[in-house]
């Protein structure tokens, strides 16, 4: 194995490629990623009354994008939302508010609405993540552009990324992860040595500046601006941005980086000893830089209005089946609906599903390149997080085995006790992408008669990679229909009836259900009116900070939700009517609006009995309760 670089004989095709600007090839790769992301979201473009398969989560994030734009335009506090859960509001810093996406997309949201902004965000998350990994691979780890492009494709469009993109923007937005890693594991800068010294025995280009552990040169000027201070400041700013996109990804990133660093230190102790001072120096600078802008938002998250403690659902129940790692996800060319439903908690958590081919390929790569510390560290990191994703009890083919899962060892630790175990498998996505890229690059860039593989070997390996990846080709994200916003609200017919300080109550009111009508109506109208209820996490009551979905129930909301679910019209008493007026006063209601519901007629008849006859409006029914509420 050689460590230097040798210029190959330039063939006519190579000469033609050399004449083309290098940046143009990079642009073409990124355009390809954008095109693929646009195809995968195509079922929503031009169809305003469609939502991706996990409709409730899209409604949540549409509202978050609309809130960011509204807060920016009106100069309001972006960490708090008064348009939902009237009269108490919502602590958005304690929810997945994705301000790091919503603020940059605010002009688009204000011009074209929340659905267009959401679809653009999905495209940017998928293509941006792929492009960011491509850039890191190309600049630091591989010489071959095609190898980096394949690696970026895996990192950005793996089944787990597609599953998350249709619902969870805060998880799919991983485009800052490679940049953060690049600054954390930054090499000593010395452009003069870049061409030969930075390609070490494990194939790293700039990730550690190694020529094997024994040939590592001592880093001079450790605390120079380009060694600690400057990258530390950049890292701190990126951490702030990532917090405002999604803290969960940042937690997983910190854990994965720690496991990877430990694995690399065990594989190459000499490198670890010499690189550790700069690494810890950058982290210290980054922590100091990030602490200032994050101090108030984090205080608001944990102690501000409508803060809560714990989690609104049992996260430990969201784990993966061991068989999911070799299965096909729904959103792939070979996927179906039955098997993934058996092996994952729900369609958005199909975070493994790599298929047998890619896993076998990864095992071959690890065995083939075991001598490289980078490969050993990546393999160890992938195995650790794959095991953690199996939860507290191993399941195989849908059957509980009774065998304790590794996650049980860490489930009680702070932060990890709130993590969704199934999402640990997302760490395996870039691990596999980097391994595949390293293998393709090694075949392409090996030099000398003893190391250069012949054409048949290169073709055989390229065929093996293609065979492993073809079953994972994603299909357009599935969509489901959604009832339109009543024109009475969309066109502003409510405005003369709702004075300042009063609310629009959607029926059934105050629901924490995913497909919350009021949240969709609010998002699609640009947060034009305040309303009670919504789909968010908040406290269980004024004196009970325990987390729950949505606002605490009122008797009238329970009654009307039961009618909406069953279609059965109850027999009401005067006590029910008095309670309805009391609840409307609590919500500061001006009008009640009923859009399309499966059992909408039963709800209408029940509200008529509670409050008197409503009147039809464009797109539904309306009850003017200003006189009743006072």
C-alpha positions as CSV (number, residue, x, y, z in Angstrom):
1,X,0.0,0.0,0.0
2,X,1.4,3.4,-0.9
3,X,0.8,6.6,0.8
4,X,1.7,9.1,-1.9
5,X,-0.2,10.2,-5.0
6,X,0.9,9.4,-8.5
7,X,-0.4,11.2,-11.6
8,X,-2.0,8.6,-14.0
9,X,-1.4,8.7,-17.7
10,X,-3.8,11.2,-19.1
11,X,-6.2,9.7,-21.6
12,X,-8.3,11.7,-24.0
13,X,-11.5,11.3,-21.8
14,X,-9.5,12.3,-18.8
15,X,-8.2,15.3,-20.6
16,X,-11.7,16.3,-21.5
17,X,-12.8,16.0,-17.9
18,X,-9.8,18.1,-16.8
19,X,-10.9,20.8,-19.1
20,X,-14.2,21.0,-17.4
21,X,-14.2,23.2,-14.3
22,X,-14.2,21.1,-11.1
23,X,-17.0,23.2,-9.6
24,X,-19.3,22.4,-12.5
25,X,-19.1,18.6,-11.7
26,X,-19.9,19.4,-8.1
27,X,-22.9,21.5,-9.2
28,X,-24.2,18.7,-11.4
29,X,-24.1,16.3,-8.4
30,X,-26.0,18.7,-6.2
31,X,-28.6,19.4,-9.0
32,X,-29.0,15.6,-9.3
33,X,-29.8,15.4,-5.5
34,X,-32.3,18.3,-5.9
35,X,-34.0,16.6,-8.8
36,X,-34.4,13.4,-6.9
37,X,-35.8,15.2,-3.9
38,X,-38.2,17.0,-6.1
39,X,-39.4,13.7,-7.6
40,X,-39.9,12.2,-4.2
41,X,-42.1,15.1,-3.1
42,X,-44.0,15.3,-6.5
43,X,-47.3,13.9,-5.2
44,X,-47.9,17.2,-3.3
45,X,-46.7,19.8,-5.9
46,X,-49.8,21.5,-7.2
47,X,-52.2,19.5,-5.0
48,X,-53.1,21.8,-2.1
49,X,-55.4,19.3,-0.4
50,X,-52.9,16.4,-0.1
51,X,-50.6,15.7,2.8
52,X,-47.7,13.2,3.2
53,X,-48.6,9.9,4.7
54,X,-48.1,11.0,8.3
55,X,-50.6,13.9,7.9
56,X,-50.7,15.0,11.5
57,X,-46.9,15.6,11.6
58,X,-47.0,17.6,8.4
59,X,-49.7,19.8,9.9
60,X,-47.6,20.4,12.9
61,X,-44.6,21.4,10.9
62,X,-46.6,23.5,8.5
63,X,-47.9,25.4,11.5
64,X,-44.3,25.8,12.9
65,X,-43.1,27.3,9.5
66,X,-46.1,29.6,9.4
67,X,-45.4,30.7,13.0
68,X,-41.8,31.5,12.2
69,X,-42.8,33.6,9.3
70,X,-45.6,35.3,11.2
71,X,-43.3,36.1,14.2
72,X,-40.7,37.5,11.9
73,X,-43.2,39.7,10.0
74,X,-45.0,40.9,13.1
75,X,-42.0,41.2,15.4
76,X,-43.3,38.7,17.9
77,X,-41.5,36.4,20.3
78,X,-40.6,33.3,18.1
79,X,-40.2,31.1,21.2
80,X,-43.9,31.4,22.2
81,X,-47.1,31.0,20.2
82,X,-50.3,32.7,21.2
83,X,-52.3,31.6,18.1
84,X,-52.9,28.1,19.5
85,X,-54.0,26.8,22.9
86,X,-55.8,30.0,23.8
87,X,-55.8,31.5,26.4
88,X,-52.5,29.9,27.6
89,X,-50.4,29.7,24.4
90,X,-47.6,27.2,23.5
91,X,-44.0,27.1,24.6
92,X,-42.5,26.6,21.1
93,X,-38.9,26.3,22.4
94,X,-40.1,23.2,24.2
95,X,-41.6,21.8,21.0
96,X,-40.1,21.1,17.6
97,X,-40.5,24.6,16.3
98,X,-37.7,24.3,13.7
99,X,-37.0,28.0,13.8
100,X,-33.7,27.2,12.1
101,X,-35.7,26.3,9.0
102,X,-38.7,28.5,9.5
103,X,-36.8,31.8,9.6
104,X,-34.8,31.3,6.4
105,X,-37.9,30.1,4.7
106,X,-40.1,32.9,6.0
107,X,-40.2,34.9,2.7
108,X,-41.3,31.8,0.9
109,X,-43.9,31.0,3.5
110,X,-45.4,34.5,3.4
111,X,-45.6,34.5,-0.4
112,X,-46.8,31.0,-1.1
113,X,-48.1,29.5,2.1
114,X,-47.2,26.8,4.6
115,X,-47.6,23.8,2.3
116,X,-45.2,25.1,-0.3
117,X,-42.8,26.0,2.4
118,X,-43.0,22.5,3.9
119,X,-42.4,20.8,0.5
120,X,-39.4,23.1,-0.2
121,X,-38.1,22.3,3.3
122,X,-38.4,18.5,2.6
123,X,-36.5,19.0,-0.7
124,X,-33.8,21.0,1.1
125,X,-33.5,18.6,3.9
126,X,-33.0,15.5,1.7
127,X,-30.8,17.2,-1.0
128,X,-29.0,19.4,1.5
129,X,-28.0,16.4,3.7
130,X,-26.8,14.5,0.6
131,X,-24.9,17.5,-0.7
132,X,-23.3,18.2,2.7
133,X,-22.0,14.6,3.1
134,X,-20.8,14.7,-0.5
135,X,-18.8,17.8,0.3
136,X,-17.3,16.3,3.4
137,X,-16.4,13.1,1.6
138,X,-15.0,14.9,-1.4
139,X,-12.9,17.3,0.7
140,X,-11.7,15.1,3.5
141,X,-12.1,11.4,2.9
142,X,-12.0,10.4,-0.8
143,X,-10.5,11.6,-4.1
144,X,-13.1,10.2,-6.4
145,X,-16.0,12.4,-7.1
146,X,-18.2,9.5,-8.1
147,X,-17.4,7.7,-4.8
148,X,-18.4,10.8,-2.9
149,X,-21.6,11.2,-4.9
150,X,-22.6,7.6,-4.1
151,X,-21.8,8.1,-0.4
152,X,-23.8,11.4,-0.3
153,X,-26.7,9.6,-2.1
154,X,-26.9,7.0,0.6
155,X,-26.6,9.5,3.5
156,X,-29.3,11.8,2.1
157,X,-31.8,9.3,0.6
158,X,-31.6,6.1,2.7
159,X,-35.0,4.6,3.6
160,X,-34.8,6.1,7.1
161,X,-34.3,9.6,5.7
162,X,-37.3,9.2,3.3
163,X,-39.5,8.0,6.1
164,X,-38.6,10.9,8.4
165,X,-38.7,13.5,5.6
166,X,-42.5,13.0,5.1
167,X,-43.2,13.8,8.7
168,X,-40.3,15.0,10.9
169,X,-38.4,18.0,9.5
170,X,-36.3,18.3,12.6
171,X,-34.9,14.8,12.1
172,X,-34.6,14.9,8.3
173,X,-32.7,18.2,8.4
174,X,-29.2,16.8,8.9
175,X,-27.3,19.1,6.5
176,X,-25.4,20.7,9.3
177,X,-24.1,17.3,10.7
178,X,-21.2,16.9,8.2
179,X,-20.2,20.5,8.7
180,X,-20.1,20.1,12.5
181,X,-18.1,16.9,12.2
182,X,-15.7,18.6,9.8
183,X,-15.0,21.3,12.4
184,X,-14.8,18.9,15.4
185,X,-12.4,16.6,13.7
186,X,-10.5,19.3,11.9
187,X,-6.9,18.6,10.8
188,X,-3.9,20.7,11.3
189,X,-3.7,23.2,8.5
190,X,-0.8,23.0,6.2
191,X,-1.6,23.4,2.5
192,X,1.9,22.5,1.4
193,X,1.4,18.9,2.7
194,X,-2.2,18.5,1.4
195,X,-1.4,16.7,-1.8
196,X,0.7,13.8,-0.3
197,X,0.8,13.8,3.4
198,X,-3.0,14.0,4.0
199,X,-3.6,10.7,2.3
200,X,-2.7,8.4,5.1
201,X,-2.7,4.7,5.4
202,X,-6.4,4.7,6.2
203,X,-7.3,6.9,3.3
204,X,-8.2,10.1,5.1
205,X,-7.9,13.3,3.3
206,X,-7.6,16.0,5.9
207,X,-9.6,14.3,8.6
208,X,-6.5,13.6,10.7
209,X,-3.5,14.5,8.6
210,X,-2.1,11.0,9.1
211,X,0.4,8.9,7.3
212,X,-0.4,6.0,9.7
213,X,0.0,6.4,13.5
214,X,3.7,6.1,13.4
215,X,4.2,8.7,10.7
216,X,2.0,11.4,12.3
217,X,3.9,14.7,12.4
218,X,3.7,16.8,15.5
219,X,1.1,19.6,15.2
220,X,2.8,23.0,15.6
221,X,1.0,26.2,16.5
222,X,-1.8,24.2,18.2
223,X,-3.7,27.3,19.4
224,X,-3.3,29.2,16.2
225,X,-6.5,30.9,14.8
226,X,-6.9,28.3,12.1
227,X,-6.3,25.4,14.6
228,X,-8.6,26.1,17.5
229,X,-10.1,29.6,17.7
230,X,-11.5,30.1,14.2
231,X,-13.0,26.6,13.8
232,X,-14.2,26.7,17.4
233,X,-16.2,29.9,16.7
234,X,-17.6,28.4,13.5
235,X,-18.5,25.2,15.4
236,X,-20.3,27.2,18.1
237,X,-22.4,29.1,15.6
238,X,-23.3,25.8,13.8
239,X,-24.3,24.3,17.1
240,X,-26.6,27.3,17.8
241,X,-28.3,26.8,14.4
242,X,-28.7,23.1,14.9
243,X,-30.4,23.7,18.3
244,X,-33.0,25.8,16.5
245,X,-33.5,23.1,13.9
246,X,-33.6,20.1,16.2
247,X,-32.0,19.3,19.5
248,X,-32.6,15.6,19.1
249,X,-30.3,15.3,16.1
250,X,-27.7,17.3,18.1
251,X,-27.9,14.8,21.0
252,X,-27.5,11.8,18.6
253,X,-24.6,13.6,16.8
254,X,-22.8,14.2,20.1
255,X,-23.2,10.6,21.1
256,X,-22.1,9.2,17.7
257,X,-19.1,11.6,17.6
258,X,-18.1,10.4,21.1
259,X,-18.4,6.7,20.2
260,X,-16.5,7.3,16.9
261,X,-13.8,9.3,18.6
262,X,-13.4,6.6,21.3
263,X,-13.2,3.9,18.6
264,X,-10.6,5.8,16.6
265,X,-8.6,6.4,19.8
266,X,-8.5,2.7,20.5
267,X,-7.6,2.0,16.9
268,X,-4.8,4.6,16.7
269,X,-3.7,5.8,20.1
270,X,-0.8,7.8,18.9
271,X,-3.1,9.9,16.7
272,X,-5.6,10.3,19.5
273,X,-2.9,11.6,21.9
274,X,-1.7,14.2,19.5
275,X,-5.0,15.4,18.1
276,X,-6.9,15.4,21.4
277,X,-5.7,18.8,22.7
278,X,-6.8,20.7,19.5
279,X,-10.1,18.8,19.5
280,X,-10.9,19.6,23.1
281,X,-9.8,23.2,22.6
282,X,-12.2,23.6,19.7
283,X,-15.0,22.1,21.8
284,X,-14.3,24.5,24.6
285,X,-14.3,27.5,22.3
286,X,-17.5,26.3,20.7
287,X,-19.3,25.8,24.0
288,X,-18.4,29.4,25.1
289,X,-19.6,30.8,21.8
290,X,-22.9,28.8,21.8
291,X,-23.6,29.5,25.5
292,X,-24.4,33.2,24.9
293,X,-27.1,33.1,22.2
294,X,-28.6,29.9,23.7
295,X,-28.8,31.0,27.3
296,X,-32.2,32.6,27.1
297,X,-33.9,30.2,24.7
298,X,-32.8,27.2,26.8
299,X,-34.1,29.0,30.0
300,X,-37.4,29.6,28.2
301,X,-37.6,26.0,27.1
302,X,-37.2,24.6,30.7
303,X,-38.7,27.4,32.8
304,X,-40.7,29.7,30.5
305,X,-44.5,29.8,30.2
306,X,-46.1,26.5,29.4
307,X,-42.9,24.5,30.0
308,X,-43.4,20.8,30.9
309,X,-41.4,17.9,32.3
310,X,-41.0,14.4,30.9
311,X,-42.4,13.2,27.6
312,X,-46.0,13.0,26.4
313,X,-45.6,9.4,25.1
314,X,-43.7,6.3,26.1
315,X,-40.6,6.6,24.0
316,X,-39.3,3.2,25.0
317,X,-42.1,1.6,23.0
318,X,-40.7,3.0,19.8
319,X,-38.0,0.4,19.0
320,X,-37.0,-1.5,15.9
321,X,-37.3,-5.2,15.2
322,X,-33.9,-6.9,14.6
323,X,-35.3,-8.3,11.3
324,X,-35.9,-4.7,10.1
325,X,-32.2,-4.3,9.2
326,X,-32.5,-6.7,6.3
327,X,-36.1,-5.9,5.2
328,X,-37.3,-3.4,2.6
329,X,-39.0,-0.2,3.6
330,X,-42.4,0.9,2.3
331,X,-41.0,3.8,0.4
332,X,-38.7,1.7,-1.8
333,X,-39.2,-0.1,-5.1
334,X,-39.4,-3.5,-3.3
335,X,-41.4,-2.3,-0.3
336,X,-44.8,-3.3,0.8
337,X,-47.2,-2.2,3.6
338,X,-47.3,-5.4,5.6
339,X,-43.8,-6.3,6.7
340,X,-42.6,-2.8,7.6
341,X,-45.7,-2.4,9.8
342,X,-44.6,-5.5,11.7
343,X,-41.0,-4.5,12.1
344,X,-41.2,-0.8,13.0
345,X,-43.3,1.3,15.3
346,X,-44.9,3.3,12.5
347,X,-44.2,4.4,8.9
348,X,-42.1,7.4,10.0
349,X,-39.7,5.3,12.1
350,X,-38.4,2.9,9.4
351,X,-34.9,4.0,10.2
352,X,-33.1,0.8,9.4
353,X,-34.4,-1.3,6.5
354,X,-31.1,-1.4,4.7
355,X,-31.7,-4.7,3.0
356,X,-29.4,-7.7,3.1
357,X,-27.2,-6.6,0.2
358,X,-26.0,-3.3,1.8
359,X,-25.3,-5.0,5.1
360,X,-23.3,-7.8,3.5
361,X,-21.4,-5.2,1.5
362,X,-20.6,-3.3,4.7
363,X,-19.2,-6.5,6.3
364,X,-17.0,-7.2,3.3
365,X,-15.7,-3.6,3.3
366,X,-14.9,-3.7,7.0
367,X,-13.0,-7.1,6.6
368,X,-11.3,-5.8,3.5
369,X,-10.1,-2.6,5.0
370,X,-9.9,-3.6,8.7
371,X,-6.3,-2.2,9.0
372,X,-7.6,1.4,8.6
373,X,-8.5,3.0,11.9
374,X,-11.3,5.0,10.3
375,X,-13.0,1.9,9.1
376,X,-12.7,0.2,12.5
377,X,-14.1,3.3,14.2
378,X,-17.0,3.5,11.8
379,X,-17.9,-0.1,12.2
380,X,-17.9,0.1,15.9
381,X,-20.1,3.2,15.9
382,X,-22.6,1.6,13.5
383,X,-22.8,-1.6,15.6
384,X,-23.4,0.3,18.8
385,X,-26.2,2.4,17.5
386,X,-27.8,-0.5,15.6
387,X,-28.0,-2.4,18.9
388,X,-29.4,0.6,20.8
389,X,-32.2,1.0,18.3
390,X,-33.5,-2.5,19.3
391,X,-34.8,-1.1,22.6
392,X,-35.0,-2.6,26.0
393,X,-36.2,-6.1,24.8
394,X,-35.1,-7.7,21.5
395,X,-37.8,-8.5,19.0
396,X,-37.3,-10.7,15.9
397,X,-40.0,-10.9,13.2
398,X,-42.5,-9.3,15.4
399,X,-42.0,-11.7,18.3
400,X,-40.6,-10.6,21.7
401,X,-37.6,-12.8,22.7
402,X,-37.4,-11.9,26.3
403,X,-33.7,-11.0,25.8
404,X,-32.8,-7.6,27.3
405,X,-31.7,-5.1,24.7
406,X,-28.6,-2.9,25.1
407,X,-30.7,0.2,25.3
408,X,-31.7,-0.9,28.8
409,X,-28.2,-0.1,30.0
410,X,-28.6,3.6,29.1
411,X,-32.3,4.1,29.2
412,X,-32.2,5.8,32.6
413,X,-29.5,8.4,31.7
414,X,-30.5,12.1,31.3
415,X,-31.6,12.9,27.8
416,X,-31.4,9.3,26.7
417,X,-34.5,8.5,28.9
418,X,-36.4,10.8,26.5
419,X,-34.9,9.5,23.3
420,X,-36.8,7.3,20.8
421,X,-34.7,4.2,20.5
422,X,-35.7,3.5,16.9
423,X,-34.0,6.7,15.8
424,X,-30.5,5.5,16.9
425,X,-30.5,3.5,13.7
426,X,-30.2,6.7,11.7
427,X,-26.6,6.9,12.9
428,X,-26.0,3.8,10.7
429,X,-27.0,5.7,7.6
430,X,-23.9,7.9,7.3
431,X,-21.7,5.1,8.6
432,X,-22.8,2.9,5.6
433,X,-22.6,5.8,3.2
434,X,-19.0,6.6,4.2
435,X,-18.0,2.9,4.1
436,X,-19.3,2.5,0.6
437,X,-17.6,5.7,-0.6
438,X,-14.3,4.6,0.9
439,X,-14.5,1.3,-0.8
440,X,-15.3,2.8,-4.2
441,X,-12.5,5.3,-3.8
442,X,-9.9,2.7,-2.8
443,X,-10.6,0.8,-6.0
444,X,-10.3,3.9,-8.1
445,X,-7.3,5.5,-6.5
446,X,-5.1,2.6,-5.7
447,X,-1.7,3.0,-7.3
448,X,1.1,0.6,-8.3
449,X,1.1,-2.9,-9.8
450,X,0.8,-4.5,-6.3
451,X,-2.3,-2.6,-5.3
452,X,-4.1,-1.6,-8.5
453,X,-7.1,-3.9,-9.1
454,X,-7.8,-5.0,-12.6
455,X,-10.8,-3.9,-14.6
456,X,-12.8,-7.1,-13.8
457,X,-12.4,-6.5,-10.1
458,X,-13.5,-2.9,-10.4
459,X,-16.5,-3.8,-12.5
460,X,-17.4,-6.7,-10.1
461,X,-17.3,-4.3,-7.1
462,X,-19.3,-1.6,-8.9
463,X,-21.9,-4.3,-9.8
464,X,-22.0,-5.4,-6.2
465,X,-22.6,-1.9,-4.9
466,X,-25.3,-1.3,-7.6
467,X,-27.0,-4.6,-6.6
468,X,-27.0,-3.6,-3.0
469,X,-28.4,-0.1,-3.6
470,X,-31.0,-0.8,-6.3
471,X,-33.5,-2.4,-3.9
472,X,-33.3,0.8,-1.7
473,X,-34.2,3.1,-4.6
474,X,-36.9,5.4,-3.0
475,X,-40.4,5.9,-4.4
476,X,-42.3,9.2,-4.2
477,X,-43.5,9.8,-0.6
478,X,-47.1,8.7,-0.3
479,X,-49.9,11.2,0.3
480,X,-53.3,11.1,1.9
481,X,-56.3,13.6,1.3
482,X,-57.1,16.3,3.8
483,X,-60.3,18.3,4.1
484,X,-59.9,21.9,2.8
485,X,-59.9,24.9,5.1
486,X,-63.5,26.3,5.1
487,X,-63.7,29.2,2.8
488,X,-65.4,31.2,5.6
489,X,-62.0,31.2,7.3
490,X,-59.7,31.1,4.2
491,X,-61.4,34.2,2.7
492,X,-61.6,36.2,5.9
493,X,-65.4,36.0,6.5
494,X,-64.8,35.5,10.2
495,X,-63.0,38.9,10.7
496,X,-66.1,41.0,11.4
497,X,-67.3,38.5,14.0
498,X,-64.1,38.1,16.0
499,X,-63.0,41.2,18.0
500,X,-59.5,41.5,19.4
501,X,-58.9,39.2,22.3
502,X,-61.5,36.6,21.2
503,X,-61.0,33.3,19.4
504,X,-62.2,31.0,16.7
505,X,-63.1,27.6,18.1
506,X,-62.8,24.6,15.7
507,X,-65.1,21.7,16.2
508,X,-64.4,19.4,17.9
509,X,-62.3,21.7,20.1
510,X,-59.1,21.3,22.1
511,X,-57.8,18.1,20.6
512,X,-54.3,16.8,20.8
513,X,-54.9,14.5,17.9
514,X,-52.4,14.6,15.1
515,X,-54.8,15.7,12.4
516,X,-55.9,18.7,14.3
517,X,-58.3,20.8,12.2
518,X,-57.6,24.0,14.0
519,X,-53.8,23.6,13.5
520,X,-54.2,23.1,9.7
521,X,-56.7,26.0,9.4
522,X,-54.3,28.3,11.4
523,X,-51.3,27.3,9.3
524,X,-53.0,27.7,6.0
525,X,-54.3,31.1,6.9
526,X,-51.0,32.4,8.2
527,X,-52.0,32.3,11.9
528,X,-54.7,34.9,11.1
529,X,-56.8,34.1,14.2
530,X,-56.2,32.8,17.7
531,X,-57.8,29.5,18.7
532,X,-57.9,27.0,21.5
533,X,-56.4,23.6,21.2
534,X,-53.8,22.2,18.8
535,X,-51.3,19.5,18.3
536,X,-48.3,20.2,20.6
537,X,-46.7,19.1,23.9
538,X,-47.5,21.1,27.0
539,X,-48.2,20.7,30.7
540,X,-51.1,18.7,32.0
541,X,-52.4,21.7,34.0
542,X,-51.4,25.0,35.8
543,X,-50.1,23.0,38.8
544,X,-49.1,19.9,36.9
545,X,-46.0,20.1,34.7
546,X,-46.2,16.5,33.4
547,X,-46.1,16.5,29.7
548,X,-49.2,15.7,27.6
549,X,-50.4,16.1,24.0
550,X,-52.5,19.2,23.5
551,X,-54.3,21.3,26.0
552,X,-56.0,19.8,29.1
553,X,-59.5,18.7,28.2
554,X,-62.6,20.6,29.1
555,X,-66.0,18.8,29.5
556,X,-67.4,20.2,26.3
557,X,-64.3,19.2,24.3
558,X,-64.6,15.6,25.6
559,X,-68.3,15.5,24.7
560,X,-67.9,16.8,21.2
561,X,-64.9,14.7,20.4
562,X,-66.8,11.6,21.5
563,X,-69.6,12.5,19.1
564,X,-67.1,13.2,16.3
565,X,-65.6,9.7,16.8
566,X,-68.8,7.7,17.2
567,X,-71.4,9.6,15.3
568,X,-73.9,9.1,18.1
569,X,-75.9,12.2,19.2
570,X,-76.2,12.2,23.0
571,X,-79.2,13.3,25.1
572,X,-78.2,16.6,26.7
573,X,-79.3,18.2,30.0
574,X,-79.2,21.8,31.1
575,X,-76.0,21.1,33.0
576,X,-74.3,20.3,29.7
577,X,-75.5,23.5,28.2
578,X,-74.3,25.6,31.2
579,X,-70.9,23.8,31.0
580,X,-70.6,24.6,27.3
581,X,-71.0,28.3,28.0
582,X,-68.5,28.1,30.8
583,X,-66.0,26.4,28.6
584,X,-66.5,28.9,25.8
585,X,-65.8,31.7,28.2
586,X,-62.6,30.0,29.2
587,X,-61.6,29.8,25.5
588,X,-62.8,33.4,25.0
589,X,-64.8,32.2,22.0
590,X,-66.4,34.5,19.5
591,X,-67.4,31.9,16.8
592,X,-67.5,28.1,16.5
593,X,-66.7,26.7,13.1
594,X,-67.4,23.2,11.8
595,X,-65.7,22.0,8.6
596,X,-65.8,18.6,7.0
597,X,-66.0,15.7,9.4
598,X,-66.9,12.1,8.8
599,X,-69.6,12.4,11.5
600,X,-70.1,16.2,10.9
601,X,-73.9,16.1,11.0
602,X,-73.9,14.5,14.4
603,X,-71.6,17.2,15.7
604,X,-73.7,19.9,14.2
605,X,-76.9,18.6,15.8
606,X,-75.1,18.3,19.2
607,X,-73.8,21.9,19.0
608,X,-77.3,23.1,18.0
609,X,-78.7,21.4,21.1
610,X,-76.0,23.0,23.3
611,X,-76.0,26.6,21.9
612,X,-78.9,27.0,19.5
613,X,-79.0,26.7,15.7
614,X,-75.9,27.5,13.7
615,X,-75.9,28.9,10.2
616,X,-74.3,27.5,7.1
617,X,-71.2,29.3,5.8
618,X,-69.0,28.7,2.8
619,X,-67.3,25.4,3.6
620,X,-69.2,24.4,6.8
621,X,-71.3,25.7,9.7
622,X,-70.8,28.6,12.1
623,X,-72.2,29.5,15.5
624,X,-71.9,33.1,16.7
625,X,-71.5,32.9,20.5
626,X,-70.5,36.5,21.3
627,X,-73.8,37.2,23.1
628,X,-73.8,33.9,24.9
629,X,-70.3,34.2,26.2
630,X,-70.3,37.9,27.0
